[in-house]
Amino acid sequence: MDLVYHFHHFAHVSLVTFGQRPYEIRDVLLSMALVHDEVSGIALFHALLAFSSLHRHGLNEQTIQLKGRALQSLSASVNYEILTPGKAAQHVAASMLLGAFETLQPLEGTSEWLLHVWGATDMIQATPLKDHTSNNDTGRLLQWVHYHETLSRFAMSQPAQKLSLTRNRPTHPAVNPTFAILNLLSEVCDTVLDSRDLRTRNTKYQDHLQDLKSRVGNVSIESASAEPTSDSMFAVHLYQIATQIYLARLSQSPWEPAEDLDALVDAAFAGPIQSCSCEHFFPLLILACEAHRDNQRLAIINLIERTQRDTRIRSIEGVRNTVRSIWAQQDLHKDGEILMDYLGIMTTAISSGSAVPSFA
């Protein structure tokens, strides 16, 4: 049980959460994993052990074997087990832990975390879990899935993937006000077109954009959670700023003056990012896109380096490489036309590596 002990006391802090504390999702996972008398429970138990082993020992033979057993049990639970809501929840939890496994120490050339997150989402949509609204253990698990599914939509919301993602877009009830900003970010990813697309001149489309901007700007920070903390409120505030900037840049028409975001950007760079580490990578990426001055880029570099030294946080290498790619492209477009191809630069940067990084 050493790996269970390690997960309880140490490994769980590397799970990426939003609107929840890591120990809350830890307790949910442990309570589900320790009931492993069915195949889905066995899958979850081995996924938890695999994550804990990777966190403690790195990618060794034991870690690989535990991951393999989790995958085999997951497959068996789908093919041979009648999935009650409880078993389906265990299946979802196992998929999410395997996704967390892939982002903790990403292997070169693999984007398996996406498949695990989407697998968890598909399981929710195929079972009564999709109608679950209670804020109990299952509800907290679904909120965790919602966060990572939303950020997967951002990572894959480029023109080539947008159609297939939008067709299968799940709906998420706002059971926690914290997730209002995530619902809006998901809507932004599914709505905004390339600014050079002639459909962007449509009045209905423009009205929708203005409505989105208004709703993003009006997200309540104070009611960010049922039990607001400075950390949860700060996280929602960061996501609000990042989503405002992302939406403004994506919807910028090449035929109109650029929207003035200097005050918003300067406020973000004057905040805690000067001294903190970064648990959430999406706001970091969006702010990095706005770092045109040397002092701003230095602040981003220092933030990435502090984050890399923080042993609680998973690998940030994929995000670092994406930021480098963005800056390299921006430096080639210093003639002022950078806003005309914001989506193109973002798409190229995210796809420049051999794997799609998680920006959760």
C-alpha positions in Angstrom: 0.0 0.0 0.0 3.1 2.3 -0.2 1.8 3.8 -3.5 -1.6 4.5 -2.0 0.1 6.2 0.9 2.3 8.2 -1.5 -0.8 9.2 -3.6 -2.6 10.3 -0.4 0.2 12.4 1.0 2.2 13.5 -2.0 1.2 12.6 -5.6 -2.3 14.1 -5.5 -0.9 17.6 -5.3 0.2 17.2 -9.0 -3.4 16.7 -10.1 -4.6 19.8 -12.0 -7.9 21.1 -10.6 -10.0 24.2 -11.0 -12.5 25.4 -8.5 -11.5 22.5 -6.3 -8.6 21.8 -4.0 -6.4 18.9 -5.0 -7.2 17.1 -1.7 -10.9 17.1 -2.6 -10.4 15.3 -5.9 -7.9 13.0 -4.1 -10.5 12.0 -1.6 -13.0 11.3 -4.4 -10.6 9.1 -6.3 -9.4 7.2 -3.2 -13.0 6.5 -2.1 -13.8 5.1 -5.5 -10.5 3.2 -6.0 -10.6 1.3 -2.7 -13.9 -0.3 -3.8 -12.3 -2.5 -6.5 -14.4 -5.7 -6.5 -15.5 -5.1 -10.1 -13.5 -4.6 -13.3 -14.1 -0.8 -13.5 -12.8 -0.5 -9.9 -9.8 -2.6 -10.7 -9.0 -0.2 -13.6 -9.3 2.8 -11.3 -7.1 1.2 -8.6 -4.3 0.4 -11.1 -4.6 3.8 -12.7 -4.2 5.4 -9.3 -1.2 3.2 -8.5 0.4 4.0 -11.9 0.1 7.7 -11.4 1.5 7.4 -7.9 4.4 5.2 -9.1 5.2 7.7 -11.9 5.2 10.6 -9.4 7.5 8.7 -7.0 9.8 6.6 -9.2 9.5 7.9 -12.7 8.8 5.8 -15.8 10.1 2.4 -14.6 9.0 -1.1 -15.3 6.5 -1.2 -12.4 4.9 2.0 -13.6 4.5 0.7 -17.1 3.0 -2.5 -15.8 0.5 -0.7 -13.6 -0.6 1.5 -16.5 -1.0 -1.5 -18.8 -3.2 -3.3 -16.2 -5.3 -0.2 -15.9 -5.8 0.0 -19.7 -6.6 -3.7 -19.9 -9.2 -3.4 -17.2 -10.7 -0.3 -18.7 -11.2 -2.2 -22.0 -12.7 -5.1 -20.2 -15.2 -2.9 -18.2 -16.6 -1.5 -21.5 -16.8 -4.9 -23.2 -18.0 -7.2 -20.5 -19.4 -5.2 -17.6 -22.9 -3.7 -17.3 -22.0 -0.1 -16.4 -24.2 1.2 -13.5 -23.7 4.9 -12.6 -21.2 3.9 -9.9 -19.1 1.7 -12.3 -19.3 4.4 -15.0 -18.0 6.9 -12.5 -15.1 4.5 -11.7 -14.4 4.2 -15.4 -14.4 8.0 -15.8 -12.1 8.4 -12.8 -9.6 5.8 -14.2 -9.6 7.6 -17.6 -8.9 10.9 -16.0 -6.0 9.5 -13.9 -4.5 8.0 -17.0 -4.8 11.4 -18.7 -3.1 12.9 -15.6 -0.4 10.2 -16.0 0.3 11.4 -19.5 0.7 15.1 -18.6 2.7 14.5 -15.5 5.8 13.5 -17.4 4.8 13.7 -21.1 6.6 11.3 -23.5 7.9 12.7 -26.8 5.4 12.4 -29.6 2.3 11.3 -27.7 -0.9 13.1 -27.1 -2.6 10.3 -25.2 -4.0 12.6 -22.6 -6.5 13.8 -25.1 -7.8 10.3 -25.8 -8.2 9.7 -22.1 -10.1 13.0 -21.4 -12.3 12.4 -24.4 -12.9 8.8 -23.3 -14.1 10.1 -19.9 -16.3 12.6 -21.6 -17.8 9.9 -23.9 -18.5 7.7 -21.0 -20.4 10.5 -19.2 -22.5 11.2 -22.3 -23.3 7.5 -22.8 -24.5 6.9 -19.3 -26.9 8.6 -16.8 -23.9 10.5 -15.5 -24.6 13.2 -18.0 -27.7 14.2 -16.0 -26.0 14.2 -12.7 -26.1 17.6 -10.9 -25.5 16.9 -7.2 -22.4 18.3 -5.6 -21.3 15.0 -4.1 -18.3 12.8 -5.0 -19.6 12.1 -8.5 -20.4 15.7 -9.0 -16.9 16.8 -8.1 -15.5 14.1 -10.5 -17.6 15.5 -13.3 -16.4 19.0 -12.6 -12.9 17.8 -12.9 -13.6 16.2 -16.2 -15.4 19.4 -17.4 -12.3 21.5 -16.7 -9.9 19.2 -18.7 -12.4 18.7 -21.5 -12.8 22.4 -21.9 -9.0 22.9 -22.1 -8.8 20.0 -24.6 -11.3 22.0 -26.8 -8.9 25.0 -26.7 -5.9 22.9 -27.6 -7.8 21.4 -30.6 -10.1 24.3 -31.5 -8.1 25.0 -34.7 -9.9 25.0 -38.1 -8.9 21.4 -39.0 -10.5 20.0 -35.8 -13.3 22.4 -35.0 -16.0 20.6 -36.9 -15.6 17.2 -35.3 -15.3 18.7 -31.8 -18.4 20.9 -32.2 -20.5 18.0 -33.4 -19.9 16.2 -30.1 -19.9 19.1 -27.8 -21.4 18.1 -24.4 -23.4 20.6 -22.3 -22.3 21.3 -18.8 -24.8 22.6 -16.2 -23.3 25.4 -14.2 -23.5 23.6 -10.9 -20.7 25.7 -9.5 -20.4 29.4 -10.5 -16.6 28.8 -10.8 -17.3 26.9 -14.0 -19.2 29.8 -15.6 -15.9 31.0 -17.1 -15.1 27.5 -18.4 -18.5 27.3 -20.1 -17.8 30.6 -21.8 -14.3 29.5 -22.9 -15.8 26.4 -24.4 -18.4 28.5 -26.2 -15.6 30.8 -27.5 -13.6 27.8 -28.9 -16.7 26.5 -30.7 -18.0 29.9 -32.0 -15.2 32.1 -33.1 -14.2 31.9 -36.8 -11.0 32.9 -38.5 -11.2 36.7 -38.8 -10.6 36.4 -42.5 -13.7 34.2 -43.0 -16.4 36.2 -44.8 -19.0 34.8 -42.4 -17.5 37.0 -39.7 -19.3 40.0 -41.3 -22.7 38.4 -40.6 -24.8 40.6 -38.2 -25.9 37.6 -36.2 -22.3 36.4 -35.7 -21.2 39.9 -34.6 -24.1 40.1 -32.1 -23.1 36.8 -30.7 -19.5 38.0 -30.3 -20.6 41.1 -28.4 -22.9 39.0 -26.2 -19.9 36.6 -25.5 -17.6 39.6 -24.6 -20.3 41.0 -22.3 -20.8 37.7 -20.5 -17.1 37.0 -20.1 -16.6 40.5 -18.7 -19.4 40.1 -16.2 -18.3 36.8 -14.6 -18.6 37.2 -10.9 -15.3 36.7 -9.1 -16.7 37.0 -5.6 -19.1 34.1 -6.1 -16.4 32.0 -7.7 -17.2 29.0 -5.4 -19.5 27.9 -2.6 -16.6 28.5 -0.2 -14.5 31.2 -1.9 -10.8 31.3 -1.3 -8.2 33.7 -2.5 -6.7 31.0 -4.7 -10.0 30.1 -6.3 -10.9 33.7 -6.9 -7.5 34.5 -8.3 -7.7 31.5 -10.7 -11.1 32.6 -12.0 -9.8 36.1 -12.4 -6.9 34.9 -14.4 -9.1 32.8 -16.6 -11.5 35.7 -17.1 -8.6 38.0 -18.2 -7.1 35.4 -20.5 -10.5 34.6 -22.1 -11.2 38.3 -22.6 -7.9 38.7 -24.4 -8.3 35.5 -26.4 -11.8 36.4 -27.5 -10.8 39.9 -28.5 -7.8 38.8 -30.5 -9.7 36.0 -32.3 -12.6 38.2 -33.2 -10.4 41.1 -34.4 -11.3 42.1 -37.9 -8.3 42.7 -40.2 -10.3 45.7 -41.7 -10.7 47.5 -38.3 -8.2 49.0 -35.8 -6.9 46.6 -33.2 -8.8 46.6 -29.9 -6.9 48.4 -27.1 -6.1 45.7 -24.5 -3.1 47.5 -23.0 -4.8 48.3 -19.7 -5.9 44.7 -19.3 -2.5 43.2 -20.3 -0.6 45.7 -18.1 -2.8 44.9 -15.1 -2.1 41.1 -15.6 1.7 41.7 -15.8 1.6 43.9 -12.7 -0.1 41.2 -10.6 1.2 38.1 -8.8 2.8 36.6 -11.9 5.9 38.5 -11.0 6.5 36.2 -8.0 4.2 33.2 -8.2 4.5 29.8 -9.9 1.8 28.9 -12.4 -0.7 26.0 -11.8 -2.8 26.9 -14.8 -1.2 27.0 -18.2 -4.0 28.5 -20.4 -3.6 32.1 -18.9 0.1 31.8 -19.1 0.0 31.0 -22.8 -2.5 33.8 -23.6 -0.4 36.4 -21.6 2.8 35.1 -23.3 1.1 36.0 -26.7 0.8 39.6 -25.4 4.4 39.8 -24.2 5.9 42.1 -26.8 8.3 44.1 -24.5 11.5 42.7 -23.2 10.4 43.1 -19.5 7.2 41.3 -20.3 8.9 38.3 -21.9 11.4 38.2 -19.0 8.5 38.0 -16.6 7.0 35.1 -18.6 10.4 33.3 -18.7 10.9 33.7 -15.0 7.3 32.5 -14.4 8.0 29.3 -16.4 11.3 28.7 -14.6 9.7 29.1 -11.2 6.9 26.7 -12.2 9.5 24.2 -13.5 11.2 24.2 -10.1 7.9 23.6 -8.3 7.7 19.9 -7.7 4.0 20.0 -7.2 3.3 21.0 -10.8 3.5 18.6 -13.8 5.9 19.2 -16.7 5.6 22.6 -18.3 8.0 21.8 -21.2 5.3 21.5 -23.8 4.0 25.0 -22.9 7.5 26.4 -22.9 8.1 25.2 -26.4 4.7 26.6 -27.6 5.6 30.0 -26.1 9.0 29.9 -27.9 7.3 29.2 -31.2 4.8 32.0 -30.7 7.6 34.5 -29.9 9.6 33.4 -32.9 6.7 33.9 -35.2 5.8 37.3 -33.7 9.4 38.5 -34.2 9.0 37.8 -37.9 5.9 39.9 -38.0 7.1 43.1 -36.4 5.5 45.2 -39.1 2.3 45.5 -37.1 0.3 42.7 -38.9 0.4 40.3 -36.0 -3.3 40.7 -35.1 -4.3 39.8 -38.6 -3.1 36.2 -38.2 -3.5 35.6 -34.4 -5.3 32.3 -35.0 -2.7 31.2 -37.5 0.2 31.9 -35.2 -1.6 30.1 -32.3 -2.4 27.1 -34.5 1.2 26.8 -35.8 2.7 27.1 -32.4 0.4 24.5 -30.8 1.0 22.1 -33.6 4.7 22.8 -33.9 5.7 20.0 -31.5 5.4 16.3 -31.9 2.5 16.2 -29.4 -0.4 18.5 -28.3 0.4 19.8 -24.8 -2.3 20.2 -22.1 -2.9 23.8 -21.2 -5.0 23.0 -18.1 
